[in-house]
Amino acid sequence: MTSQTSSSRLRILVVALALLLGLTLLAMQLLRWQVVQRGEFEPATGLFGQPSSRAAAAAPVSVRTKSQDRGSIVDINGVPLALDTHQWEIWIEPRLVPKGKEAELTAQLVELLGPALRLTPDELLAALQAREPGVVTLTRKGSQAAGETIAGWQRLDIGAKALPMRIYPQGTLAAHLLGFVNGEPRAYYGVEERYDTYLRSMPADFFQTYPENQAFYQQLPAGWREMLPSAVGQDLVLTIDRRLQYITERVLSEAIGQYRAQSGTIIVMNPRDGAILAMASLPAYDPNQYGATNTLVLADPAISKQYEPGSVFKIVTMAAGIDADVVTPDSVLTDTLSIEVGDRMIYNSNMRTFGPVTIRDALVLSLNIPTAQVALKLEEARFYQYIQRFGFGQLTEVDLANEGPGSVKIPGDSLWSRSDLATNAFGQGLAVTPLQMATATAVIANGGLLVRPHVVDSMVFRGRLAHPDTAPVRRVIQPDAAAAVADMMVSVVEEGSPNAKVPGYRVAGKTGTAQVAIQGGYHPTETIHSFVGFVPADDPAFVALVKLDVPKAYAWADGTAAPTFAKLASELLPVLRVPPERVANRP
């Protein structure tokens, strides 16, 4: 054998070994792709455009990941408002189905999944017989029985996985306040988004991390134990009472229909600690059907939609003037036909003049000119200091997602002018949210303290409770000033807005009919009607704000928002077990 022949054979042997090694490596890589790491390389969609399963691994699983589960949300009485249930995602890989078994397997799956099956029997059989690569999602709404049955088969060609599904047993009730969770799962709006981290992934030593919460520990009340703690053990008890929320939403719906309004909001709050007892905005949506909802409806108008409040804001100006001792309820000011402030002429809304009037009369008659004169007496620095102390132009810090701060121009801002001092006094030229206006009214109702509105009464962690800090944020006005304005608001109802009266109770309140601001000015015909008030006036069970957007039936809020408040209060007071006062309304 020549050296040339030996050299040729050696080269052939080296090439053969290299090819063998390459084929071995290729086979190992294919094995890794097809079996070990199949889920990482599956296509984005399966047959018929259906999304492929994220969990199409070699063996079926039924264990849920902790991060997907969420705690429950209940009302103040333990009634469920949001909780987890489970549906099963079931998928199949057609090419792994044993030949000749396609028709038998199709019949089994059709019987087992029934209406939940996303494919017709013919489509499913065709998919199995085609044996194309990829994963076909059969359903994401399989029943517990079907999912457990299929998971028990322990077959490589079909898999099943339990998926948490967020449900809202009360349907549309308190939808804006709750928000929703989608299928990813990801939380949007309301309590769900604001408390997203707490509801799904708090560490076991959560309370130990925050020693200040230890003082609030107590056992879970017996009445809640039917619903709580959930499997997750990280739950929320809201300040909302389902009964009050239902009444509020029904009254609002009836008012929108009766007065032909475009939309509306009602907020009911405990003025002493800021607990929201009910909060409704319409139109609303069903969080169980969020995907079918116009996205413009999803945000909560009660905390994010700003508007010019109009005459309800006069209670703030009067409170500031009385607290600063520049006026008293009996101070007399001259109501003229008009006054000029800065570069603007100021008129009363009814274009009438009343001559000498007391501050009380000015509020009862809802006069712009005397109200502007109070602001002028306060002057710029003090007036806007009070505005800020009442919480306008800043977040209330309510525990809900996506709150807006409103808008208040102050001296020094490029767009502020001295005329704003006058117009702001009667609620024009500044913007507030409904919750800001309700919270400011609570200052007068509770004796002068700014409270932080909140919707969570208790955080339930592994069967124990922590309550939020409900201490007042700050003192805004002195108690005697708050009492004086409250008494003036009683006069408003008894003398100027009788439609807000509630038989057997003294009501304190104020109407507002505000023009709708548009670019370059105000809409010539559209208005926003509102009423803020509390009852009983001397010991309020609640503060309420009623806001109706662009009602067509009446021109003034006294004919729309005021009677809506009266109807609301007459239904809420018995539920709250507030007995009629010994002295009925004065004539």
C-alpha positions as CSV (number, residue, x, y, z in Angstrom):
1,M,0.0,0.0,0.0
2,T,1.5,3.3,-1.0
3,S,1.7,6.3,1.3
4,Q,-0.7,8.2,-1.1
5,T,-3.4,5.5,-0.6
6,S,-3.0,5.6,3.2
7,S,-3.3,9.4,3.2
8,S,-6.5,9.2,1.2
9,R,-8.1,6.7,3.5
10,L,-7.1,8.8,6.5
11,R,-8.8,11.9,5.0
12,I,-12.0,9.8,4.3
13,L,-12.0,8.6,7.9
14,V,-11.6,12.1,9.3
15,V,-14.4,13.4,7.1
16,A,-16.7,10.5,8.1
17,L,-16.0,11.1,11.8
18,A,-16.7,14.8,11.4
19,L,-20.0,14.1,9.6
20,L,-21.0,11.6,12.3
21,L,-20.2,14.1,15.0
22,G,-22.1,16.8,13.2
23,L,-25.2,14.5,12.8
24,T,-25.0,13.6,16.5
25,L,-24.9,17.2,17.6
26,L,-27.7,18.0,15.2
27,A,-29.8,15.2,16.6
28,M,-29.1,16.3,20.2
29,Q,-30.1,19.9,19.3
30,L,-33.3,18.7,17.7
31,L,-34.1,16.6,20.7
32,R,-33.6,19.7,22.9
33,W,-35.7,21.9,20.7
34,Q,-38.6,19.4,20.2
35,V,-38.8,17.9,23.8
36,V,-36.8,19.7,26.4
37,Q,-37.3,23.3,25.4
38,R,-40.3,23.0,23.1
39,G,-42.3,25.7,24.9
40,E,-39.7,28.3,24.2
41,F,-39.7,27.9,20.5
42,E,-43.4,27.3,19.7
43,P,-45.0,29.7,17.1
44,A,-47.0,32.7,18.2
45,T,-50.2,31.2,16.8
46,G,-51.4,27.7,16.0
47,L,-53.7,26.4,13.4
48,F,-56.7,28.6,12.4
49,G,-55.0,31.6,13.8
50,Q,-55.5,30.5,17.4
51,P,-52.9,31.6,19.9
52,S,-50.5,28.8,21.0
53,S,-50.2,27.8,24.6
54,R,-47.4,29.3,26.6
55,A,-47.3,26.1,28.5
56,A,-47.1,23.5,25.8
57,A,-44.5,21.5,27.5
58,A,-43.8,17.8,27.2
59,A,-46.1,16.8,30.0
60,P,-49.4,18.3,31.1
61,V,-49.5,20.4,34.3
62,S,-52.2,21.6,36.6
63,V,-50.3,23.7,39.0
64,R,-50.9,27.5,38.9
65,T,-48.1,29.9,39.5
66,K,-48.5,32.0,42.6
67,S,-47.9,35.3,40.8
68,Q,-51.1,34.7,38.8
69,D,-53.4,34.3,41.7
70,R,-55.0,37.4,43.4
71,G,-56.7,38.1,46.7
72,S,-60.4,38.8,47.0
73,I,-62.1,42.1,47.3
74,V,-65.3,42.4,49.4
75,D,-67.5,45.2,50.6
76,I,-67.7,46.4,54.2
77,N,-70.1,43.5,55.1
78,G,-68.0,40.8,53.4
79,V,-70.1,40.6,50.1
80,P,-67.7,39.6,47.3
81,L,-67.0,42.2,44.7
82,A,-63.9,40.7,42.9
83,L,-62.5,37.2,43.3
84,D,-60.6,34.5,41.5
85,T,-62.1,31.4,39.9
86,H,-60.4,29.0,37.6
87,Q,-60.9,27.9,34.0
88,W,-58.7,25.4,32.1
89,E,-56.6,26.0,29.1
90,I,-56.5,22.9,27.0
91,W,-54.3,22.4,23.9
92,I,-53.3,19.6,21.6
93,E,-50.3,18.9,19.3
94,P,-51.8,17.2,16.2
95,R,-48.6,15.5,15.0
96,L,-48.2,13.6,18.2
97,V,-51.6,12.0,18.1
98,P,-51.3,8.3,17.3
99,K,-52.3,7.4,13.7
100,G,-55.8,6.0,13.5
101,K,-56.9,7.5,16.8
102,E,-57.9,10.9,15.4
103,A,-61.6,10.3,15.1
104,E,-61.8,8.6,18.5
105,L,-60.0,11.4,20.2
106,T,-62.1,14.0,18.4
107,A,-65.3,12.4,19.7
108,Q,-63.9,12.3,23.3
109,L,-62.9,16.0,23.2
110,V,-66.2,17.1,21.8
111,E,-68.1,15.3,24.5
112,L,-65.8,16.5,27.2
113,L,-65.5,20.1,26.3
114,G,-68.9,20.7,24.8
115,P,-69.6,24.4,24.0
116,A,-66.3,25.5,25.4
117,L,-64.5,23.9,22.4
118,R,-63.3,26.6,20.1
119,L,-63.3,24.4,17.0
120,T,-66.1,22.5,15.3
121,P,-65.8,18.7,15.3
122,D,-64.9,18.7,11.6
123,E,-62.2,21.4,12.1
124,L,-60.7,19.5,15.0
125,L,-60.6,16.2,13.1
126,A,-59.1,17.9,10.1
127,A,-56.4,19.5,12.3
128,L,-55.5,16.1,13.8
129,Q,-55.4,14.3,10.5
130,A,-53.3,17.0,8.9
131,R,-50.6,16.4,11.5
132,E,-49.0,19.8,10.9
133,P,-46.5,21.1,13.4
134,G,-47.7,23.5,16.0
135,V,-50.1,23.7,18.9
136,V,-53.8,24.0,18.6
137,T,-55.6,25.7,21.6
138,L,-58.9,23.8,22.1
139,T,-60.2,26.1,24.8
140,R,-59.3,28.6,27.5
141,K,-62.6,28.2,29.2
142,G,-62.6,24.5,30.1
143,S,-64.5,23.3,33.1
144,Q,-62.7,22.0,36.2
145,A,-64.0,18.5,35.5
146,A,-62.8,18.6,31.9
147,G,-59.4,20.0,32.8
148,E,-58.7,17.5,35.6
149,T,-59.8,14.7,33.4
150,I,-57.5,15.6,30.5
151,A,-54.6,16.4,32.9
152,G,-55.1,12.9,34.3
153,W,-54.6,11.3,30.9
154,Q,-50.8,12.0,31.1
155,R,-50.5,12.1,27.3
156,L,-47.8,13.9,25.4
157,D,-50.1,15.0,22.6
158,I,-52.6,16.9,24.8
159,G,-52.1,19.2,27.8
160,A,-54.2,21.1,30.3
161,K,-53.4,24.0,32.7
162,A,-55.6,25.7,35.3
163,L,-55.8,29.5,34.7
164,P,-57.0,32.0,37.3
165,M,-59.9,34.1,36.0
166,R,-61.0,37.3,37.7
167,I,-64.7,37.6,38.1
168,Y,-66.9,40.3,39.5
169,P,-70.0,38.7,41.0
170,Q,-72.0,42.0,41.2
171,G,-71.6,42.8,37.5
172,T,-71.6,46.5,36.8
173,L,-71.9,47.5,40.5
174,A,-69.0,49.8,41.5
175,A,-67.2,49.0,38.2
176,H,-65.2,52.3,38.0
177,L,-64.1,51.9,41.6
178,L,-63.0,48.3,41.2
179,G,-61.3,48.4,37.8
180,F,-60.6,45.1,36.2
181,V,-57.9,42.4,35.5
182,N,-57.4,41.1,32.0
183,G,-56.3,37.6,30.9
184,E,-52.5,38.3,31.0
185,P,-53.3,38.9,34.0
186,R,-52.8,42.7,34.3
187,A,-54.7,45.1,36.4
188,Y,-56.2,48.3,35.2
189,Y,-57.9,51.2,37.0
190,G,-59.5,51.5,40.4
191,V,-58.7,49.3,43.4
192,E,-57.4,46.5,41.2
193,E,-54.5,48.6,39.8
194,R,-53.8,50.6,42.9
195,Y,-53.4,47.5,45.1
196,D,-52.1,45.2,42.4
197,T,-48.9,44.3,44.1
198,Y,-50.6,43.7,47.5
199,L,-53.3,41.5,46.0
200,R,-50.9,39.1,44.3
201,S,-47.3,39.1,45.6
202,M,-46.7,40.3,49.1
203,P,-43.9,38.5,51.1
204,A,-44.8,36.4,54.1
205,D,-43.3,39.0,56.5
206,F,-45.3,41.9,55.0
207,F,-46.5,43.3,58.3
208,Q,-43.2,42.7,60.1
209,T,-41.6,44.9,57.4
210,Y,-43.9,47.7,58.5
211,P,-43.9,47.8,62.3
212,E,-46.3,50.7,62.4
213,N,-49.1,48.4,61.2
214,Q,-48.7,46.1,64.2
215,A,-50.9,48.4,66.3
216,F,-53.8,47.7,63.9
217,Y,-53.8,43.9,64.2
218,Q,-57.0,42.2,65.1
219,Q,-58.8,39.0,64.4
220,L,-60.9,38.7,61.2
221,P,-64.5,39.3,62.1
222,A,-66.6,36.1,62.1
223,G,-69.1,37.5,59.5
224,W,-66.3,37.7,56.9
225,R,-65.0,34.2,57.2
226,E,-67.2,32.7,54.6
227,M,-65.2,34.7,51.9
228,L,-62.0,35.5,53.7
229,P,-59.2,34.8,53.8
230,S,-58.9,33.7,50.2
231,A,-56.4,31.0,49.1
232,V,-53.9,33.8,48.4
233,G,-54.5,35.3,51.9
234,Q,-54.0,38.9,50.7
235,D,-57.4,40.4,50.5
236,L,-59.2,43.8,50.7
237,V,-62.3,44.9,52.6
238,L,-63.7,48.1,51.1
239,T,-65.5,50.9,52.8
240,I,-68.2,50.5,50.1
241,D,-71.5,49.1,51.3
242,R,-73.2,47.2,48.5
243,R,-76.7,48.3,49.6
244,L,-75.7,52.0,49.5
245,Q,-73.8,51.5,46.2
246,Y,-76.8,50.0,44.6
247,I,-79.1,52.8,45.8
248,T,-76.6,55.4,44.6
249,E,-76.3,53.9,41.1
250,R,-80.0,53.5,40.7
251,V,-80.8,57.1,41.8
252,L,-78.1,58.4,39.4
253,S,-79.4,56.3,36.5
254,E,-83.0,57.6,37.2
255,A,-81.8,61.2,37.4
256,I,-79.8,60.9,34.1
257,G,-82.9,59.5,32.4
258,Q,-85.4,62.0,34.0
259,Y,-83.4,65.1,33.3
260,R,-81.9,63.9,30.0
261,A,-78.3,64.3,31.0
262,Q,-75.3,62.9,29.1
263,S,-73.7,61.4,32.2
264,G,-73.3,61.9,35.9
265,T,-71.5,61.1,39.1
266,I,-72.5,60.7,42.8
267,I,-70.1,60.4,45.7
268,V,-71.2,59.5,49.2
269,M,-68.5,60.0,51.9
270,N,-68.2,59.8,55.7
271,P,-67.0,63.4,56.5
272,R,-65.2,62.3,59.7
273,D,-62.7,59.9,58.3
274,G,-63.0,60.1,54.5
275,A,-64.4,56.6,54.0
276,I,-66.2,56.4,50.6
277,L,-69.6,54.8,51.3
278,A,-70.6,54.8,47.7
279,M,-69.2,56.2,44.4
280,A,-70.9,55.9,41.1
281,S,-70.5,57.3,37.6
282,L,-72.6,56.6,34.5
283,P,-72.3,55.4,31.9
284,A,-70.4,52.4,33.4
285,Y,-69.4,49.0,32.2
286,D,-69.3,45.3,33.3
287,P,-65.7,44.5,34.3
288,N,-66.5,40.9,33.4
289,Q,-66.8,42.1,29.8
290,Y,-64.1,44.8,29.7
291,G,-63.1,43.7,26.2
292,A,-66.4,44.8,24.8
293,T,-66.4,48.2,26.5
294,N,-65.6,51.5,24.8
295,T,-62.2,52.5,26.2
296,L,-63.5,56.0,26.9
297,V,-65.8,54.6,29.6
298,L,-63.1,52.8,31.6
299,A,-61.5,55.7,33.5
300,D,-63.3,56.8,36.6
301,P,-64.8,60.3,36.1
302,A,-65.2,60.7,39.9
303,I,-61.5,61.0,40.3
304,S,-60.1,61.9,36.9
305,K,-62.6,64.1,35.0
306,Q,-62.1,67.7,35.9
307,Y,-64.7,70.4,35.4
308,E,-65.5,74.0,36.5
309,P,-67.6,73.6,39.6
310,G,-69.6,76.8,39.5
311,S,-71.6,78.1,42.5
312,V,-71.0,75.1,44.8
313,F,-67.5,76.5,45.1
314,K,-68.9,79.6,46.8
315,I,-69.0,77.7,50.1
316,V,-65.2,77.5,50.0
317,T,-64.8,81.2,49.4
318,M,-67.3,82.1,52.2
319,A,-65.6,79.7,54.6
320,A,-62.2,81.3,53.8
321,G,-63.6,84.8,54.3
322,I,-65.3,83.9,57.6
323,D,-62.3,82.0,58.9
324,A,-60.0,84.9,58.1
325,D,-62.3,87.4,59.8
326,V,-62.8,89.6,56.8
327,V,-66.6,88.9,56.9
328,T,-69.2,87.3,59.1
329,P,-72.5,85.7,58.0
330,D,-74.2,89.0,58.9
331,S,-71.7,91.3,57.1
332,V,-73.4,93.5,54.6
333,L,-72.0,93.9,51.1
334,T,-73.5,95.9,48.2
335,D,-74.6,93.8,45.2
336,T,-74.3,96.1,42.2
337,L,-75.2,95.4,38.6
338,S,-71.5,94.7,37.8
339,I,-68.0,95.1,39.0
340,E,-64.8,95.3,37.1
341,V,-61.8,93.2,38.3
342,G,-58.7,93.2,36.3
343,D,-59.7,93.2,32.7
344,R,-63.1,91.6,33.1
345,M,-66.6,92.7,34.0
346,I,-68.3,90.5,36.7
347,Y,-72.1,89.9,36.7
348,N,-74.5,87.8,38.6
349,S,-75.7,84.7,36.8
350,N,-79.3,86.0,36.6
351,M,-78.1,89.5,35.5
352,R,-80.0,91.0,38.4
353,T,-78.9,93.3,41.3
354,F,-80.1,93.1,44.9
355,G,-78.4,96.1,46.6
356,P,-77.3,95.6,50.2
357,V,-77.2,91.9,51.1
358,T,-75.7,89.9,54.0
359,I,-73.1,87.2,53.3
360,R,-75.8,84.7,54.3
361,D,-78.2,86.2,51.7
362,A,-75.5,86.3,49.1
363,L,-75.0,82.5,49.5
364,V,-78.8,81.8,49.6
365,L,-79.3,83.9,46.4
366,S,-76.0,82.5,44.9
367,L,-74.7,85.9,43.9
368,N,-71.4,86.2,42.1
369,I,-70.6,89.8,42.9
370,P,-70.7,89.7,46.7
371,T,-68.8,86.4,46.5
372,A,-66.1,88.0,44.4
373,Q,-66.0,90.9,46.9
374,V,-65.1,88.4,49.7
375,A,-62.2,87.1,47.6
376,L,-61.0,90.7,47.0
377,K,-61.2,91.3,50.7
378,L,-59.0,88.2,51.3
379,E,-56.6,89.4,48.6
380,E,-54.5,87.1,46.4
381,A,-52.1,85.5,48.9
382,R,-54.7,84.5,51.5
383,F,-57.4,83.5,49.0
384,Y,-55.2,81.0,47.2
385,Q,-53.6,79.8,50.4
386,Y,-57.1,78.7,51.5
387,I,-57.8,77.2,48.1
388,Q,-54.7,75.0,48.4
389,R,-55.5,74.1,52.1
390,F,-58.9,72.9,50.9
391,G,-57.0,70.5,48.6
392,F,-57.7,72.0,45.2
393,G,-55.0,71.8,42.5
394,Q,-53.5,68.7,44.1
395,L,-54.3,65.0,44.5
396,T,-56.6,63.9,47.3
397,E,-54.4,60.8,47.5
398,V,-57.4,58.5,47.4
399,D,-56.3,54.9,47.2
400,L,-57.5,54.5,43.6
401,A,-55.4,54.4,40.4
402,N,-55.3,57.3,37.9
403,E,-56.5,60.2,40.0
404,G,-56.2,63.7,38.5
405,P,-55.2,66.9,40.4
406,G,-57.6,69.4,38.8
407,S,-56.2,72.7,37.7
408,V,-55.8,76.0,39.7
409,K,-53.9,79.0,38.3
410,I,-52.2,81.0,41.0
411,P,-50.5,84.4,41.0
412,G,-47.2,84.2,39.3
413,D,-48.4,81.7,36.7
414,S,-48.1,82.9,33.2
415,L,-51.8,82.6,32.5
416,W,-53.1,84.0,35.7
417,S,-54.6,87.5,35.8
418,R,-56.3,89.5,38.6
419,S,-59.7,88.8,37.1
420,D,-59.1,85.1,38.1
421,L,-59.3,86.2,41.7
422,A,-62.9,87.2,41.2
423,T,-64.1,84.4,38.9
424,N,-62.3,81.7,40.9
425,A,-64.3,82.8,43.9
426,F,-67.6,81.6,42.4
427,G,-66.1,78.5,40.7
428,Q,-65.2,79.7,37.3
429,G,-61.7,79.6,35.7
430,L,-60.5,76.7,37.8
431,A,-61.1,73.0,37.5
432,V,-61.8,70.3,40.1
433,T,-62.6,66.7,40.2
434,P,-65.9,65.5,41.8
435,L,-63.9,63.9,44.6
436,Q,-62.0,67.1,45.4
437,M,-65.3,69.0,45.7
438,A,-66.8,66.3,47.9
439,T,-63.7,66.3,50.1
440,A,-63.8,70.1,50.4
441,T,-67.5,69.9,51.5
442,A,-66.5,67.4,54.2
443,V,-64.2,70.1,55.7
444,I,-67.3,72.2,56.5
445,A,-69.3,69.1,57.6
446,N,-66.7,67.8,60.1
447,G,-65.7,71.1,61.7
448,G,-62.9,72.3,59.6
449,L,-60.6,69.3,59.0
450,L,-59.3,68.0,55.7
451,V,-59.6,64.2,55.6
452,R,-58.1,61.8,53.1
453,P,-60.7,59.9,51.1
454,H,-60.2,56.2,51.0
455,V,-62.0,53.1,49.7
456,V,-60.1,50.4,51.6
457,D,-61.3,49.7,55.1
458,S,-59.0,46.8,55.9
459,M,-56.1,45.0,54.4
460,V,-56.5,41.3,55.2
461,F,-53.2,39.5,55.4
462,R,-53.2,35.8,56.3
463,G,-56.4,36.3,58.3
464,R,-55.2,39.4,60.2
465,L,-56.2,43.0,59.6
466,A,-54.5,46.3,59.1
467,H,-56.6,49.5,58.9
468,P,-55.4,52.6,57.0
469,D,-54.4,55.7,58.9
470,T,-57.5,57.9,58.9
471,A,-56.1,60.8,60.9
472,P,-57.0,64.2,59.4
473,V,-54.5,65.6,56.9
474,R,-54.6,69.1,58.4
475,R,-56.9,71.7,59.9
476,V,-58.2,74.0,57.1
477,I,-60.6,76.3,59.0
478,Q,-61.6,76.8,62.6
479,P,-64.6,74.9,64.0
480,D,-66.7,78.1,64.5
481,A,-66.1,79.1,60.8
482,A,-67.1,75.6,59.7
483,A,-70.3,75.8,61.8
484,A,-71.2,79.2,60.5
485,V,-70.9,78.1,56.9
486,A,-72.9,74.9,57.6
487,D,-75.7,77.0,59.1
488,M,-75.6,79.2,56.0
489,M,-75.9,76.1,53.9
490,V,-79.0,75.1,55.9
491,S,-80.5,78.5,54.9
492,V,-79.6,77.8,51.3
493,V,-81.8,74.7,51.3
494,E,-84.6,76.0,53.4
495,E,-84.9,79.3,51.6
496,G,-83.3,79.0,48.2
497,S,-83.2,75.2,47.2
498,P,-86.3,73.6,48.7
499,N,-86.1,70.7,46.3
500,A,-83.2,69.4,48.3
501,K,-85.2,69.1,51.5
502,V,-85.6,65.7,53.2
503,P,-88.6,65.4,55.5
504,G,-87.6,65.0,59.1
505,Y,-84.0,66.2,58.7
506,R,-82.2,69.5,58.4
507,V,-80.1,69.5,55.2
508,A,-77.1,71.7,54.5
509,G,-76.3,72.2,50.8
510,K,-75.5,74.3,47.8
511,T,-76.4,74.1,44.2
512,G,-74.2,74.9,41.2
513,T,-75.0,75.5,37.6
514,A,-71.7,75.9,35.7
515,Q,-71.1,76.7,32.1
516,V,-69.1,74.0,30.1
517,A,-65.7,75.3,29.3
518,I,-64.6,75.0,25.7
519,Q,-61.6,76.3,23.8
520,G,-61.8,80.0,23.7
521,G,-64.6,80.4,26.2
522,Y,-67.8,78.6,27.2
523,H,-70.5,76.6,25.4
524,P,-73.5,78.8,24.7
525,T,-76.1,76.4,26.0
526,E,-74.5,73.4,27.8
527,T,-74.1,73.4,31.6
528,I,-73.1,71.1,34.4
529,H,-75.5,70.9,37.4
530,S,-74.3,69.9,40.8
531,F,-75.3,69.8,44.4
532,V,-73.1,69.3,47.5
533,G,-74.6,68.8,50.9
534,F,-74.7,66.8,54.1
535,V,-77.4,65.5,56.4
536,P,-78.3,65.7,59.2
537,A,-76.8,69.2,59.2
538,D,-75.7,69.2,62.8
539,D,-74.4,65.6,62.9
540,P,-73.8,64.5,59.4
541,A,-74.2,60.8,58.5
542,F,-72.7,61.5,55.1
543,V,-71.6,64.2,52.6
544,A,-72.8,63.7,49.1
545,L,-72.0,65.3,45.8
546,V,-74.4,65.0,42.8
547,K,-73.1,66.0,39.4
548,L,-75.2,65.8,36.2
549,D,-73.5,66.6,32.9
550,V,-75.5,68.6,30.3
551,P,-79.0,67.9,31.5
552,K,-81.7,69.1,29.0
553,A,-84.9,69.0,31.1
554,Y,-84.2,72.1,33.3
555,A,-81.9,75.1,33.1
556,W,-80.8,75.2,36.7
557,A,-79.4,72.7,39.2
558,D,-82.2,73.5,41.7
559,G,-84.5,71.5,39.4
560,T,-82.2,68.6,38.8
561,A,-79.2,68.0,41.1
562,A,-81.0,69.2,44.2
563,P,-84.0,66.8,44.0
564,T,-81.6,64.0,43.1
565,F,-79.8,64.7,46.4
566,A,-83.1,64.7,48.3
567,K,-84.1,61.3,46.8
568,L,-80.7,59.8,47.5
569,A,-80.6,61.0,51.1
570,S,-84.2,59.8,51.8
571,E,-83.2,56.3,50.7
572,L,-79.7,56.2,52.3
573,L,-80.7,57.4,55.8
574,P,-82.9,54.5,56.7
575,V,-80.2,52.0,55.6
576,L,-77.7,53.9,57.7
577,R,-80.3,53.8,60.6
578,V,-80.2,57.5,61.1
579,P,-83.5,58.4,62.9
580,P,-85.4,61.6,61.9
581,E,-84.6,64.6,64.0
582,R,-86.9,65.8,66.7
583,V,-87.3,69.1,64.9
584,A,-88.4,68.8,61.4
585,N,-87.3,71.2,58.6
586,R,-88.1,74.8,59.3
587,P,-90.6,76.2,56.7
